[in-house]
Amino acid sequence: MQGSRECVHEMIALMT
């Protein structure tokens, strides 16, 4: 579940 959290964080950073 840790990898999923990191992926989401990176995706959000790109969207921002």
C-alpha positions in Angstrom: 0.0 0.0 0.0 3.1 2.3 0.4 3.9 2.2 -3.3 0.3 3.3 -4.2 0.6 6.3 -1.9 3.8 7.4 -3.5 2.4 7.0 -7.0 -0.6 9.2 -6.1 1.7 11.8 -4.6 3.7 12.0 -7.8 0.6 12.2 -10.0 -0.8 15.1 -7.9 2.5 17.0 -8.1 2.3 16.8 -11.9 -1.3 18.0 -11.9 -0.6 20.9 -9.6 
